[in-house]
Amino acid sequence: MVLVFAENSDGNFKKSTLEAVSYAAEVAKSNGSTVVAVSIGKVEDSKLSELGKYGADKVVQINHGAVEAFVAEVYAKALIQLAKQHDAKIVVLSNTYTGKSLAPRVAAGLKAAVVSGVISLPETQNGFVVRKGVFSGKAFADVQLNTETKVLAITPNTFTLTTFDKSAEIIIADGGVSAADAISKPVEVSKVTGKIPLTEAEVVVSAGRGMKGPENWGMIEELADLLGAATACSKPVSDMHWRPHSEHVGQTGITIKPNLYIAVGISGAIQHLAGVSSSKVIVAINKDPEAPFFKAADYGIVGDAFEVLPKIIDAAKKMKAAAN
Ligand SMILES: Cc1cc2nc3c(=O)[nH]c(=O)nc-3n(C[C@H](O)[C@H](O)[C@H](O)COP(=O)(O)OP(=O)(O)OC[C@H]3O[C@@H](n4cnc5c(N)ncnc54)[C@H](O)[C@@H]3O)c2cc1C
């Protein structure tokens, strides 16, 4: 049996969760087993059973006071208990912040080998081998897992969703956890509201020092709004407090993998590329034709951002108006 952690955000399953369930279904298909998804926290029944569409046979729903807020050791304990109870040989999670904090804990509890950042389905002809990205996505490593139980944290936006014509059976459980299992407790959580979280965005509009100053970010935000995108920036931009640190992408910032990354006035230093080079399509806008970003980009516009951006914004407005 393959157990998959179905992470939710305020009661909604993220795309990365659906990918993890689809991945689990592919793994289960290849070894002739079934998929049990585990959802922790409050999620509507209709959303739980809809996980069947992505390959879950059953969804175990844990929703009580002890799991109201995310506490890694509590969630991990519940997953460990359920994995043991269902005799799961493979546990799948998303390689999100939550998944990254759970995967090693779950692996330790199950005495299982763990691989994070997985980007391939397992190869099982010669042992059990999965591929992962290493050195900020610059290289790959094939890793063999030699334990009976295996934990895999898969990279979001890597696997396509497979759909099935079924709905999952919901099972209510307490996961064997109580408030006493929490050795820490979030006192207050302040969420950024009204914005698309950078790590979940399919489109990202990012800008660098070429924008000259924070007063010029209106164009970046306008384009992002029109494209339903999140905004990001280079390190110097956040160091100078032109933008919040939460937008800093790169080797020392967040690693993202959107479908479309638009880089405006960013040189394309190796440390910046480390966090964005796995994006599916990269568009670079830079006035210097020799900017290193053009080597990593799929499309490049050589031009002054202050002339190019208004034209792109105008085109995006027309495209949006035509679509409505
Ligand atoms: C250990 C270490 C870790 C680092 N980690 C990171 C990291 O995580 N993320 C990161 O981003 N950086 C990181 N850096 C910094 C990195 O090396 C670069 O210095 C940084 O990415 C450059 O930012 P930038 O491209 O915004 O600025 P610049 O290098 O100043 O480039 C500005 C670009 O804008 C272009 N430009 C100027 N005016 C215009 C205009 N009007 N229209 C269009 N284009 C224009 C220029 O041609 C230039 O290419 C790190 C460095 C080190 C040493």
The ligand as a Tripos MOL2 file, in Angstrom:
@<TRIPOS>MOLECULE
LIG
   53    58     1     0     0
SMALL
NO_CHARGES

@<TRIPOS>ATOM
      1 C1         27.0930   33.5770   -1.5540 C.3       1 LIG1
      2 C2         26.1930   34.3860   -2.4360 C.ar      1 LIG1
      3 C3         24.8530   34.0630   -2.4760 C.ar      1 LIG1
      4 C4         23.9760   34.8030   -3.2840 C.ar      1 LIG1
      5 N1         22.6480   34.4560   -3.3320 N.ar      1 LIG1
      6 C5         21.8490   35.1090   -4.1850 C.ar      1 LIG1
      7 C6         20.4850   34.7460   -4.3100 C.ar      1 LIG1
      8 O1         19.9820   33.8330   -3.6350 O.2       1 LIG1
      9 N2         19.7120   35.4220   -5.1750 N.ar      1 LIG1
     10 C7         20.1940   36.4440   -5.9540 C.ar      1 LIG1
     11 O2         19.4260   37.0200   -6.7250 O.2       1 LIG1
     12 N3         21.4780   36.8070   -5.8350 N.ar      1 LIG1
     13 C8         22.3090   36.1860   -4.9740 C.ar      1 LIG1
     14 N4         23.5980   36.6010   -4.8690 N.ar      1 LIG1
     15 C9         23.9950   37.8240   -5.5670 C.3       1 LIG1
     16 C10        24.3350   37.5790   -7.0230 C.3       1 LIG1
     17 O3         25.6700   37.1700   -7.1600 O.3       1 LIG1
     18 C11        24.1150   38.8530   -7.8390 C.3       1 LIG1
     19 O4         24.9220   39.8620   -7.2960 O.3       1 LIG1
     20 C12        22.6590   39.3350   -7.8690 C.3       1 LIG1
     21 O5         21.8050   38.2770   -8.2600 O.3       1 LIG1
     22 C13        22.5200   40.4750   -8.8220 C.3       1 LIG1
     23 O6         21.2600   41.0430   -8.7050 O.3       1 LIG1
     24 P1         20.6360   41.8490   -9.9140 P.3       1 LIG1
     25 O7         20.6910   41.0050  -11.1350 O.co2     1 LIG1
     26 O8         19.3190   42.3680   -9.4650 O.co2     1 LIG1
     27 O9         21.5880   43.1210  -10.0370 O.3       1 LIG1
     28 P2         22.7430   43.4660  -11.0430 P.3       1 LIG1
     29 O10        23.7910   42.4500  -11.0820 O.co2     1 LIG1
     30 O11        23.1430   44.8570  -10.7180 O.co2     1 LIG1
     31 O12        22.0460   43.4170  -12.4630 O.3       1 LIG1
     32 C14        21.1060   44.3470  -12.8830 C.3       1 LIG1
     33 C15        20.7390   43.9790  -14.3230 C.3       1 LIG1
     34 O13        19.7350   44.8670  -14.7760 O.3       1 LIG1
     35 C16        20.0380   45.2580  -16.1040 C.3       1 LIG1
     36 N5         19.4260   46.5760  -16.2920 N.ar      1 LIG1
     37 C17        19.8170   47.7730  -15.7720 C.ar      1 LIG1
     38 N6         18.9510   48.7270  -16.1360 N.ar      1 LIG1
     39 C18        18.0200   48.1330  -16.9120 C.ar      1 LIG1
     40 C19        16.8680   48.5990  -17.5980 C.ar      1 LIG1
     41 N7         16.5000   49.8940  -17.5500 N.pl3     1 LIG1
     42 N8         16.1420   47.7250  -18.3110 N.ar      1 LIG1
     43 C20        16.5020   46.4230  -18.3800 C.ar      1 LIG1
     44 N9         17.5730   45.9050  -17.7490 N.ar      1 LIG1
     45 C21        18.3090   46.7640  -17.0250 C.ar      1 LIG1
     46 C22        21.5480   45.2860  -16.1870 C.3       1 LIG1
     47 O14        21.9660   45.1230  -17.5280 O.3       1 LIG1
     48 C23        21.9260   44.1010  -15.2920 C.3       1 LIG1
     49 O15        22.0270   42.9090  -16.0590 O.3       1 LIG1
     50 C24        24.4680   35.8750   -4.0670 C.ar      1 LIG1
     51 C25        25.8400   36.1710   -4.0130 C.ar      1 LIG1
     52 C26        26.6710   35.4450   -3.2170 C.ar      1 LIG1
     53 C27        28.1450   35.7910   -3.2010 C.3       1 LIG1
@<TRIPOS>BOND
     1     1     2 1
     2     2     3 ar
     3     2    52 ar
     4     3     4 ar
     5     4     5 ar
     6     4    50 ar
     7     5     6 ar
     8     6     7 ar
     9     6    13 1
    10     7     8 2
    11     7     9 ar
    12     9    10 ar
    13    10    11 2
    14    10    12 ar
    15    12    13 ar
    16    13    14 ar
    17    14    15 1
    18    14    50 ar
    19    15    16 1
    20    16    17 1
    21    16    18 1
    22    18    19 1
    23    18    20 1
    24    20    21 1
    25    20    22 1
    26    22    23 1
    27    23    24 1
    28    24    25 2
    29    24    26 1
    30    24    27 1
    31    27    28 1
    32    28    29 2
    33    28    30 1
    34    28    31 1
    35    31    32 1
    36    32    33 1
    37    33    34 1
    38    33    48 1
    39    34    35 1
    40    35    36 1
    41    35    46 1
    42    36    37 ar
    43    36    45 ar
    44    37    38 ar
    45    38    39 ar
    46    39    40 ar
    47    39    45 ar
    48    40    41 1
    49    40    42 ar
    50    42    43 ar
    51    43    44 ar
    52    44    45 ar
    53    46    47 1
    54    46    48 1
    55    48    49 1
    56    50    51 ar
    57    51    52 ar
    58    52    53 1
@<TRIPOS>SUBSTRUCTURE
     1 LIG1         1 GROUP 0 **** ****
